[in-house]
Structures are given as C-alpha cells and as structure tokens.
Amino acid sequence: MRYVFLDTNILIYTFSEDEPDKRAVSNKILLEENCLISTQVINELSNILYKKFNLGYRDALNVVDEVLTMVNITQVNIETIKKAHFIKHKYKYSYYDSLIVSTALENRCEVLYSEDMQHNQIIENKTVIINPFKR
C-alpha cells in the first residue's frame, strides 16, 4: 500500500475554524488518501492543541484519538534521526522539518503534504513535497 505523508500543519487545518478553504482541502486529503504520520507529528499536533487551540487534556486527547482513526502512524527511530541530519545538511531545512522528510522517505511515501516546505521539491529522487493549498 502506498502512503502520503502529512506534515503537522495539514492536520491542524482539519480542526481549524479560521481557514475553511484549507480545512476543506485537508479533510479531502484525509478522506481520499492513505495517510501516514509519525509520532513526531502527533506530538506537534498535541502541543498546538494545547497552546493555540487552548484545549484541555480531555478535548486534546479526543482530537488525537480522532486523528488516529483517520491515519496510519509510524515511530521515529534512530535511523530516521540520522537520516534527518543528512537531509538538514543537504536541503537546508530545519531539523524538525528534516525529520518529517526523513520519515516520509523511510516509509517510501511518494508525496509529502506540507505548507511549510518548498512546493514541488523532489527529495532524493523519491518524495515530492506538495503544498496542497497552493493554487
């Protein structure tokens, strides 16, 4: 089975009421694609649920549980971390963005959806970064 990898920002828009157009796009991806996220993404989402959405722990946990019914999840491991250092050096992304890219590569995702990285950039001739909100 082929997966697309989701950066945290895609999931954030799924629950944001401030950007209905982006919410619709992110929901469409979740419904129509085989989505994969990492433990890093679920942790980043949790942090944002507390900080920006001001959710209490029960509501934040409910969102996490809902997300986990819609996506597959993989763990970040030592090899992923080492590859992230290489990605950071070669492509000049932040370390945490490089960890996202590294995880997508490790899981053979042909597409990485992210609003924060270079649209249409192909990483290691394997994964293309797509900003799904770009028109």
C-alpha positions as CSV (number, residue, x, y, z in Angstrom):
1,M,0.0,0.0,0.0
2,R,1.3,3.5,-0.9
3,Y,1.0,6.3,1.6
4,V,1.2,10.0,1.5
5,F,2.9,11.7,4.5
6,L,1.2,14.6,6.3
7,D,3.1,17.4,8.0
8,T,1.5,18.7,11.2
9,N,0.1,21.8,9.5
10,I,-2.2,19.7,7.3
11,L,-3.8,18.1,10.4
12,I,-4.1,21.5,12.2
13,Y,-6.2,22.8,9.4
14,T,-8.5,19.8,9.8
15,F,-9.6,21.2,13.1
16,S,-9.2,24.9,12.5
17,E,-12.3,27.0,12.0
18,D,-10.4,30.1,10.9
19,E,-9.5,28.8,7.4
20,P,-12.5,27.0,5.9
21,D,-10.8,26.6,2.5
22,K,-7.7,25.0,3.9
23,R,-9.9,22.9,6.2
24,A,-11.8,21.5,3.2
25,V,-8.5,20.7,1.4
26,S,-7.0,18.9,4.4
27,N,-10.3,17.0,5.0
28,K,-10.3,15.9,1.4
29,I,-6.8,14.6,1.7
30,L,-7.7,12.6,4.8
31,L,-10.7,11.1,3.2
32,E,-9.2,10.2,-0.2
33,E,-5.6,9.3,0.5
34,N,-3.8,6.6,2.5
35,C,-2.2,9.0,5.1
36,L,0.7,8.3,7.3
37,I,2.0,10.5,10.1
38,S,4.8,9.9,12.7
39,T,4.9,10.1,16.4
40,Q,6.6,13.5,15.9
41,V,3.6,14.8,14.0
42,I,1.1,13.6,16.7
43,N,3.3,15.2,19.4
44,E,3.5,18.5,17.5
45,L,-0.3,18.4,17.0
46,S,-0.8,17.8,20.7
47,N,1.3,20.8,21.6
48,I,-0.6,23.1,19.2
49,L,-3.9,21.8,20.6
50,Y,-2.9,23.0,24.0
51,K,-1.1,26.2,23.0
52,K,-3.1,27.6,20.1
53,F,-6.5,25.9,20.5
54,N,-6.4,26.2,24.3
55,L,-7.9,22.7,24.7
56,G,-8.0,20.9,28.0
57,Y,-6.4,17.5,28.2
58,R,-9.6,15.5,27.6
59,D,-10.5,17.5,24.5
60,A,-6.9,17.3,23.2
61,L,-6.9,13.6,23.7
62,N,-10.2,13.3,21.9
63,V,-8.7,15.1,18.9
64,V,-5.7,12.8,19.0
65,D,-7.9,9.7,19.2
66,E,-9.9,11.1,16.2
67,V,-6.8,11.7,14.1
68,L,-5.5,8.2,14.9
69,T,-8.7,6.7,13.4
70,M,-8.0,8.5,10.1
71,V,-4.3,7.9,9.6
72,N,-1.6,5.4,10.0
73,I,1.2,6.1,12.4
74,T,4.9,5.2,12.4
75,Q,7.5,5.8,15.0
76,V,10.7,7.8,14.6
77,N,13.7,5.6,15.1
78,I,17.4,6.1,15.4
79,E,18.0,5.6,11.6
80,T,15.3,8.2,10.9
81,I,17.1,10.7,13.2
82,K,20.5,10.0,11.5
83,K,18.9,10.5,8.0
84,A,17.3,13.7,9.2
85,H,20.8,15.2,10.0
86,F,21.8,14.4,6.4
87,I,18.6,15.9,5.0
88,K,19.1,19.0,7.1
89,H,22.7,19.4,5.8
90,K,21.8,18.7,2.1
91,Y,18.5,20.5,1.7
92,K,18.8,23.2,4.4
93,Y,15.5,22.6,6.2
94,S,15.1,23.0,9.9
95,Y,16.0,19.8,11.9
96,Y,12.3,19.1,12.7
97,D,11.2,19.5,9.0
98,S,14.1,17.3,8.1
99,L,12.9,14.7,10.5
100,I,9.5,14.8,8.8
101,V,11.2,14.4,5.4
102,S,13.3,11.6,6.6
103,T,10.3,9.7,8.0
104,A,8.5,10.2,4.7
105,L,11.5,8.8,2.8
106,E,11.9,5.9,5.2
107,N,8.3,4.9,4.7
108,R,8.6,5.2,0.9
109,C,6.0,8.0,0.7
110,E,6.0,9.4,-2.8
111,V,4.2,12.6,-1.6
112,L,4.7,14.7,1.5
113,Y,2.0,17.2,2.0
114,S,3.3,20.4,3.8
115,E,2.5,24.0,3.7
116,D,5.9,24.9,5.2
117,M,8.4,23.4,2.8
118,Q,9.4,24.1,-0.8
119,H,6.4,23.2,-3.1
120,N,7.3,20.6,-5.8
121,Q,10.7,19.9,-4.4
122,I,11.8,16.4,-5.0
123,I,13.9,14.9,-2.2
124,E,16.4,12.1,-3.0
125,N,14.5,11.4,-6.3
126,K,11.8,9.7,-4.2
127,T,9.5,12.0,-2.4
128,V,7.9,15.2,-3.7
129,I,6.8,17.9,-1.3
130,I,3.4,19.3,-2.2
131,N,1.7,22.3,-0.7
132,P,-2.0,21.3,-1.2
133,F,-3.1,24.9,-0.6
134,K,-1.1,26.4,-3.4
135,R,-3.2,27.4,-6.4
